[in-house]
């Protein structure tokens, strides 16, 4: 993982502490499931209700105290393009927050395993879910990730 693992753990611990409903997907999820992959982004599916987004903002503010996070709005996460890229004041790291990817995936449909990360339970997309998310994309890296997931976890749905 190219991203600073300590920062990821701090963010995940803060999300837990504030009771944010989220699920880790993407390359960080691959790493947490045991497949090493370099990344600079923490991809999170989040529940888009107002209270959850307020908790999300408070959690991020607790980690990145000198940054303004008012641009993260629940209404944006319910809009036509329900994704926000948050770039905290940490070089080489950002967080992609999303509530759905088209009609294929949304927060509720992300199958997740509960893993211990930095002493807190974290919902991480399951290997089967990651495979489903990555297998049909146009990005060569995603197709390579899907092949690695299929080989290691014997998933193919």
ZIGIUR-V300839 format. One record per backbone hydrogen bond with DSSP energy under -1.0 kcal/mol. CO is the residue of the C=O (numbers start at 1). NH is the residue of the N-H. E is the energy in kcal/mol with one decimal. If there is no record, write none. Layout:
co: {CO | CO}
nh: {NH | NH}
e: {E | E}
This chain:
co: {4 | 5 | 6 | 7 | 8 | 9 | 10 | 11 | 12 | 13 | 14 | 15 | 16 | 21 | 23 | 24 | 26 | 27 | 28 | 29 | 30 | 31 | 39 | 40 | 42 | 43 | 44 | 45 | 49 | 50 | 51 | 52 | 53 | 54 | 55 | 56 | 57 | 58 | 60 | 64 | 69 | 73 | 81 | 82 | 84 | 86 | 88 | 90 | 94 | 95 | 96 | 97 | 98 | 99 | 101 | 101 | 105 | 107 | 111 | 113 | 115 | 117 | 120 | 122 | 123 | 124 | 126 | 127 | 128 | 129 | 130 | 131 | 134 | 139 | 140 | 141 | 142 | 143 | 144 | 145 | 146 | 147 | 148 | 149 | 150}
nh: {8 | 9 | 10 | 11 | 12 | 13 | 14 | 15 | 16 | 17 | 18 | 20 | 19 | 47 | 45 | 125 | 30 | 31 | 32 | 33 | 35 | 34 | 3 | 94 | 96 | 25 | 98 | 23 | 53 | 54 | 55 | 56 | 57 | 58 | 59 | 60 | 61 | 62 | 64 | 67 | 72 | 77 | 83 | 99 | 97 | 95 | 90 | 93 | 42 | 86 | 44 | 84 | 46 | 107 | 104 | 105 | 101 | 110 | 126 | 124 | 122 | 120 | 117 | 115 | 24 | 113 | 130 | 131 | 132 | 133 | 134 | 135 | 137 | 143 | 144 | 145 | 146 | 147 | 148 | 149 | 150 | 151 | 152 | 153 | 154}
e: {-1.8 | -2.5 | -2.4 | -2.6 | -2.8 | -2.7 | -2.2 | -2.7 | -2.0 | -2.7 | -2.2 | -2.6 | -1.3 | -1.9 | -2.7 | -3.1 | -1.9 | -2.4 | -2.7 | -1.9 | -2.9 | -1.5 | -1.4 | -1.7 | -1.8 | -2.3 | -2.4 | -2.2 | -2.2 | -2.2 | -2.0 | -2.5 | -2.6 | -2.2 | -2.6 | -2.6 | -2.5 | -1.7 | -3.1 | -1.9 | -1.9 | -1.5 | -2.7 | -1.8 | -3.2 | -3.0 | -2.3 | -1.1 | -2.3 | -3.3 | -3.1 | -2.8 | -2.6 | -1.9 | -1.2 | -1.5 | -2.9 | -1.0 | -2.4 | -3.1 | -2.8 | -1.4 | -2.8 | -2.8 | -2.8 | -3.3 | -3.0 | -2.4 | -2.2 | -2.5 | -1.9 | -2.4 | -1.1 | -1.9 | -2.4 | -2.5 | -2.6 | -2.0 | -2.2 | -2.7 | -2.5 | -2.2 | -2.6 | -2.6 | -1.1}
